[in-house]
Every structure is written in structure tokens, then in C-alpha cells.
Amino acid sequence: MSHPDSSEKVRGRGRVSCADCVIPSSPAPQSVDKRRYEGLVSF
């Protein structure tokens, strides 16, 4: 019963993560996004 709920929660969260990765790739937010993206890549 809790399976569908958990799956939906993870899917929604994962979707946000994907968008975050695509945002820095865009030429619009290249100031704060790029800095955040660089930090992840610098890992």
C-alpha cells in the first residue's frame, strides 16, 4: 500500500534533481546555477 506513495515521492524528487542538472546547462541561469553545477562537478 505504501509502495505507490514511496515511488511517487522518489519520482517527484528525482525529477527535480534532473531539472537542476538541466538548468545550469541552460544559457539563462549561468551565474548561481553554474556555480552550483561546478561544485557538483568539482566533487
C-alpha positions, 0 to 999 in steps of 0.5 A: 500500500505504501509502495505507490506513495514511496515511488511517487515521492522518489519520482517527484524528487528525482525529477527535480534533481534532473531539472537542476542538472538541466538548468545550469546547462541552460544559457539563462541561469549561468551565474548561481546555477553554474556555480552550483553545477561546478561544485557538483562537478568539482566533487 
